[in-house]
Amino acid sequence: MSTEASRKLHPWRQGSLVEPSHALAKGWVNSSEDGALLFVATHDCDLQTTAEGAQFVELIECTKLQTGKMSGKHVSGQHARILHIEQEIDGENHAISMDQTKKIVIKKEDLLDHAPKLILSDQNLRTFGRWLASRYSRSALPDSFEQRLKSARTIPPDKIDNKHVDKVKKDRKLSNALLSVITELGNPIEGIYLTLAGNESVELKPEQPYSLGLAVVAYSKKGQSAEQQISEATKLADKIKALFDHSVWDDSVGSITVKSCVPTTERDFSLYQAKRTIRWNYDYLSVNDAAE
């Protein structure tokens, strides 16, 4: 690729939105995909280099969501496959769903004569980059820990006195219940971070319970007080703690004890704490696609 071509490519960055009419003309999307958007997933360095081995660009296909359809378990890059963000396009805010399994590869030269329609906002760009990397860098939890989440049964705290409590428990998996409350209350949450009392990579025997510590971290949003942020985190933290407290565990698989579930904010959650905890990606909870 020539130096001139490299200068032409300069406007393109990771997180750039391809002009929809250009994507349609190139055949990267088809006319039946109403609302389909293509964002550049390739890293800035690979976009700008003239190296012979970097002549292709990876695009990720996205779709617009209906108003109010952003899911708490898919915001903030907390789910390794699906990401929901809100981005301004043509003067209007749009909820967008991205899926890491829906990528296409194009020739870099096909972008040279076109400018991006826009580039993601700074906050969305940070989330987007971290989310792309999480596909490969997220921490793996022990199989025995994940199996305990999927085998346990639970009940919402408001149904404890229900005369059908035993049936409700039998029909409600803990992993699905956790996904439900995160979906409902997770939009203001930056992430959930966990520790397993030094057993993050250890496969425990069924008779050995995992001791779980959780931190529910709320976004520090402009115009929102610390009290409001803590309130949002507390709602989710209390629900999560209650689900674990009212769980029935499969003795052949083992149990999990929640020692703490602390609500906090980004401002109060230190880098020291982040380095010593695991960011909980919710795909660990997903038993199958239906649960996602």
C-alpha atoms as one frame of an Amber mdcrd trajectory, in Angstrom:
protein
   0.000   0.000   0.000   1.419   3.413  -0.917   2.143   6.231   1.520  -0.589
   8.229  -0.206  -3.054   5.424   0.405  -2.060   5.379   4.049  -2.834   9.098
   4.353  -6.233   8.534   2.760  -6.979   5.869   5.329  -6.137   8.198   8.231
  -9.746   9.036   9.244 -10.560   5.374   9.888 -10.310   4.175  13.475 -11.601
   1.269  15.491 -15.221   2.105  16.233 -15.798   3.935  12.931 -19.248   3.529
  11.399 -19.314   2.720   7.674 -21.726   4.919   5.738 -24.765   2.620   5.279
 -25.179   3.512   1.597 -21.548   2.555   0.950 -21.978  -0.744   2.825 -25.058
  -1.504   0.730 -23.339  -0.589  -2.554 -20.397  -2.853  -1.704 -22.695  -5.750
  -0.826 -21.501  -5.923   2.787 -25.135  -5.757   3.875 -28.194  -6.434   1.782
 -31.355  -4.427   1.295 -33.409  -6.808   3.439 -31.270  -5.996   6.501 -33.122
  -2.839   7.463 -31.216  -0.909  10.107 -28.040  -3.000   9.852 -24.876  -1.039
  10.698 -21.200  -1.907  10.247 -18.569  -0.725  12.713 -14.826  -1.227  12.272
 -13.455  -3.787  14.750  -9.841  -3.765  13.538  -7.392  -1.961  15.824  -6.082
   1.497  14.875  -2.496   0.255  14.436  -3.547  -2.379  11.903  -5.727   0.141
  10.084  -2.863   2.594   9.641   0.004   0.239   8.865   1.197  -0.310   5.294
   2.508  -3.776   6.169   1.812  -6.417   3.564   0.073  -8.677   6.068  -2.471
  -6.053   7.150  -4.450  -5.518   3.973  -7.829  -6.511   5.406 -10.290  -4.881
   7.809 -12.711  -6.623  10.135 -16.210  -5.177  10.395 -18.818  -6.125  12.966
 -22.481  -6.117  11.985 -24.866  -4.380  14.372 -28.585  -3.769  14.571 -30.683
  -0.997  16.080 -32.803  -1.944  19.070 -36.263  -0.715  19.895 -36.416   2.039
  22.499 -36.053   0.641  26.001 -34.810  -2.756  24.809 -31.220  -2.462  26.038
 -30.516  -5.398  28.330 -28.681  -5.030  31.642 -26.642  -8.157  31.022 -25.350
  -6.845  27.696 -24.255  -3.311  28.620 -20.732  -2.223  29.614 -19.065  -5.166
  27.857 -20.128  -7.550  30.623 -21.205 -10.253  28.177 -18.381 -11.506  25.956
 -20.511 -12.077  22.833 -23.188  -9.366  22.830 -22.842  -5.650  23.580 -25.587
  -3.025  23.863 -24.656   0.658  23.634 -26.456   3.944  23.116 -24.936   6.120
  20.395 -25.986   9.363  18.731 -26.443   8.982  14.961 -27.743  11.827  12.791
 -28.675  13.831  15.864 -30.728  11.069  17.496 -29.817   8.586  20.221 -30.040
   4.968  19.105 -29.723   1.755  21.098 -27.432  -0.625  19.199 -26.759  -4.338
  19.591 -23.388  -5.778  18.543 -22.580  -9.470  18.227 -18.978 -10.725  18.101
 -20.001 -13.725  16.021 -21.264 -11.464  13.212 -18.088 -10.186  11.606 -17.042
  -9.834   7.998 -13.597  -9.219   6.496 -13.120  -6.745   3.648 -10.157  -5.382
   1.706  -8.706  -2.308   3.381  -8.499  -0.522   0.022 -12.315  -0.606  -0.217
 -12.475   1.969   2.581  -9.832   4.356   1.204 -12.073   6.625  -0.852 -14.762
   6.952   1.814 -14.814   8.675   5.171 -16.497   7.117   8.218 -19.993   8.333
   8.966 -18.948   8.772  12.602 -16.748   7.308  15.321 -18.151   6.027  18.591
 -18.211   8.417  21.527 -15.191   8.262  23.845 -16.987   6.207  26.492 -18.499
   3.833  23.924 -15.120   3.488  22.229 -13.451   2.430  25.487 -16.235  -0.065
  26.166 -16.111  -1.361  22.573 -12.345  -1.962  22.648 -12.472  -3.691  26.027
 -15.412  -5.820  24.904 -13.635  -6.934  21.710 -10.589  -7.941  23.737 -12.668
  -9.782  26.345 -13.540 -12.412  23.777 -10.010 -13.695  24.187  -8.733 -12.274
  27.477 -11.569 -12.856  29.959 -10.710 -14.903  33.004 -11.912 -18.489  33.070
 -13.708 -19.566  36.218 -13.361 -23.147  37.470 -15.684 -25.617  35.762 -16.895
 -26.822  39.155 -17.895 -23.254  40.103 -19.862 -22.728  36.900 -21.534 -26.115
  37.252 -22.733 -25.208  40.740 -24.417 -22.067  39.381 -26.158 -24.095  36.691
 -27.224 -26.948  38.992 -28.565 -24.895  41.910 -32.233 -23.946  42.227 -33.478
 -20.737  43.812 -36.502 -18.556  44.421 -37.044 -14.778  44.370 -37.184 -13.397
  47.943 -40.705 -12.043  47.389 -42.003 -15.580  46.872 -40.575 -17.138  50.044
 -44.001 -17.330  51.683 -45.714 -18.626  48.560 -47.443 -21.961  49.156 -45.940
 -23.200  45.886 -42.394 -22.319  46.981 -41.026 -25.844  46.494 -42.328 -26.020
  42.928 -40.941 -22.579  42.124 -37.518 -23.618  43.389 -37.598 -26.817  41.385
 -38.334 -24.908  38.175 -35.929 -21.978  38.640 -32.213 -22.375  37.939 -29.908
 -20.027  39.854 -28.000 -19.135  36.662 -31.233 -18.094  34.911 -32.453 -16.160
  37.944 -29.165 -14.249  38.111 -29.433 -13.386  34.416 -32.985 -12.143  34.959
 -32.116  -9.706  37.752 -28.994  -8.493  35.917 -31.093  -7.935  32.786 -33.643
  -5.968  34.824 -31.308  -3.898  37.001 -27.945  -3.963  35.226 -28.152  -0.916
  32.927 -26.607   1.530  35.465 -23.914  -1.014  36.408 -20.333  -0.828  35.100
 -19.588  -4.386  36.159 -19.694  -7.071  38.825 -16.336  -8.169  40.212 -15.742
 -11.346  42.199 -13.205 -13.192  44.290 -13.277 -16.879  45.190 -11.219 -16.696
  48.394  -7.999 -17.643  46.639  -9.616 -20.449  44.631 -10.062 -18.603  41.316
  -8.332 -21.367  39.353  -8.924 -24.339  41.652 -11.426 -27.112  40.952 -12.926
 -27.880  44.361 -14.479 -31.187  45.342 -18.276 -31.189  45.915 -17.872 -31.239
  49.696 -15.801 -28.026  49.545 -17.916 -24.868  49.141 -16.677 -21.895  47.167
 -16.567 -18.689  49.221 -17.656 -15.833  46.965 -17.077 -12.112  47.408 -18.863
  -9.705  45.067 -18.571  -5.996  44.290 -21.409  -4.437  42.254 -19.926  -1.318
  40.652 -22.249   1.458  39.424 -21.369   3.914  36.677 -20.216   7.315  37.876
 -22.517   9.361  35.665 -22.347  13.095  35.131 -25.213  14.849  36.877 -25.920
  11.906  39.180 -24.999  11.997  42.861 -22.948   9.314  44.593 -26.036   8.473
  46.645 -28.044   7.780  43.474 -25.286   5.589  42.068 -24.981   3.618  45.298
 -28.755   3.200  45.342 -28.696   1.626  41.858 -25.862  -0.726  42.814 -27.572
  -1.647  46.090 -30.765  -2.740  44.313 -28.850  -5.277  42.234 -26.496  -6.329
  45.032 -29.401  -7.100  47.368 -31.192  -9.167  44.699 -28.073 -11.187  43.893
 -27.303 -11.855  47.565 -30.894 -12.961  48.210 -30.869 -15.400  45.271 -27.741
 -17.099  46.627 -29.074 -17.099  50.196 -32.276 -18.882  49.119 -30.643 -21.407
  46.803 -30.860 -25.176  47.100 -27.597 -26.821  46.051 -26.974 -30.146  44.365
 -24.847 -32.105  46.868 -23.229 -34.115  44.080 -21.902 -30.871  42.517 -21.315
 -28.590  45.509 -22.362 -25.207  46.878 -21.336 -21.537  46.873 -21.452 -19.255
  49.903 -21.635 -15.501  49.355 -19.578 -13.872  52.092 -20.107 -10.327  50.850
 -21.955  -8.483  48.082 -20.892  -4.852  48.260 -22.435  -1.993  46.233 -19.957
   0.687  45.161 -19.188   3.186  42.380 -16.435   3.551  39.798 -14.938   6.402
  41.804 -14.660   4.264  44.938 -13.619   0.995  43.275  -9.840   1.303  43.097
  -7.402  -0.008  40.504  -5.890  -2.071  43.334  -9.246  -3.808  43.842  -9.829
  -4.280  40.105  -6.462  -6.031  39.708  -7.259  -8.441  42.507 -10.737  -9.430
  41.379 -12.269 -11.105  38.320 -14.652  -9.113  36.142 -17.697 -11.349  35.873
 -18.661 -11.854  32.225 -22.263 -12.998  32.167 -21.751 -15.528  29.388 -20.543
 -17.783  32.221 -24.167 -17.863  33.369 -25.591 -18.692  29.956 -26.625 -22.310
  29.803 -27.645 -21.950  26.135 -28.553 -19.271  23.604 -32.106 -19.106  24.908
 -30.777 -17.900  28.243 -28.828 -15.088  26.590
